[in-house]
């Protein structure tokens, strides 16, 4: 009898131990989850939302409060899960395609978006909820996340790319960033900075294509041709990369830990003042305020240098689309909420206030009381007002296409080609020809 | 009734092996069969699969990145074999020796890394081998006046980090295998050898090594498999599946990239089948050469 008890006890202990292990590992692999109540009552519908940017949750929290107040009979509780970039997209892709375990609402980054548009998209069409806002937002941002004329995702920002200059370093070297117009000017300034301070003027990015995109946009070119076929060994690409390589050879720019300005390692490098410039889409501002606090009051925003005067000085870089999955609990509610949270005038103002992004409702760009609000943390952080620059380049913001080939192009360039060119000094034309061949092979 | 059923000498063996058979069928035979059929299809989740014949395999044969992944996995496997068999064997002999003090301490400290999660270990090694001046390895090199190195951006230096991680993690596990093998060697042999005047080295090469052969072959077999199937270590060390110039891309990493990241499951299945074939060929050849298929005398 005693033995029997002992055995039962042992089994119970072991099961509870195993149970414990299981529960622990599942919670850690799911990322961080928090429930946003935002004044929702008992009868509120609970919707789940996956994102890879913690800050996006903060914006949704603000919009949720407003929504719940305005729609007392259709209140929402939002269950926000933040996961690392790759993890979230991989999990979402499997969940959406298999129809099991997907959240109601999710963020998809532009670089991954075409993968979700393959075949018949497993996402809800959003045309009906976009309609009321259609005339107030930039059409190209709606087109960016459309397939065959149907919108499946709602953009967060224009992502106009600009130059971020560390004025402290430039001052030390006796350089005025306002006089930099062309890449030649930038090179001269950079050589002076390196000579006087031993610091680099900018970065040579190896793990992102922001710099190549801006070079192509200036020349009216793209990574793909009209039909969306990859064309990475074009004349324009060679020219753009040659300019960057020349800058690197003259110690004006250098590769950075992490491979590009938007990485943890790079935040550290910028914070320590080792690099004076980053050419990034405007959303990099939120990285400055959040991760590079030491640089407050030192960073100025300016248009990106161009190859020749008169060329367009910006392009829309990166982006995140918010989507509603086919398996959402309450599709219509989720759709209406995200349209409200991302397209309404209120939402666009909040996108600037909370996230520091350039809103896709360009009316906001002219609202001085919003854009120049002295209490705004972005206005406080930067030397000059971002919108003064944005309004100056407003008509020059080009679009780099996102096509089904884009994820592959991006992968090959960022893992192999840019490293070969900037780290190993491989011939630019040869590296790009190899990249073209590899991309074509992978897309076969 | 149940008691009679369970106590039946005919039925009991089947009942006991049933869990294994079920696991084998459900988690091995079925997935293997379905990957084999998938490797002849174009599969995109959520859409209907199409039969494409040998297309995936012919594409694979022209895929440079795949060959890079195969080469990476092969080199990693060879390096782990060269390091993770002789050294653990040596440590096991040392720890097993009567002259050894604090034996249990060394045993557990060697084994401890195996208990650490690969995710944590990989992240720590990534920080250690970081390219900034302040990273641990670079600051040590700095003491000797050596310039900071970009460890994780070069093929050779990247592999130094990767193999260091593998060595740190697996030495203790392999050492335990060898220790258990050593326990099976009777002391009488060594005593007899001592009486005959054999040296320490002679005892090691003539008694320990030959009698450890079954253990060595077991460790070799699992190391070949583990080396070729390595994935998470690389993924953690390079903070994702996309290392610069694919220096850390392994076969399983490529399978993951194609199947999960690019949603191209048919092609990924073909990669998996080729991996299985490579592993089987190497291991069966190795086992045949070491005489494991011969009948015991």
Interface residues (C-beta under 8 A of the other chain):
Chain A: X86 X89 X90 X93 X94 X96 X97 X98 X99 X115 X118 X119 X120 X122 X206 X207 X257 X259 X265 X268 X269 X407 X408 X411 X414 X415 X416 X419 X420 X423 X438 X441 X442 X444
Chain B: X44 X45 X46 X47 X59 X62 X63 X64 X65 X130 X131 X132 X150 X153 X240 X241 X242 X243 X244 X245 X246 X260 X261 X262 X263
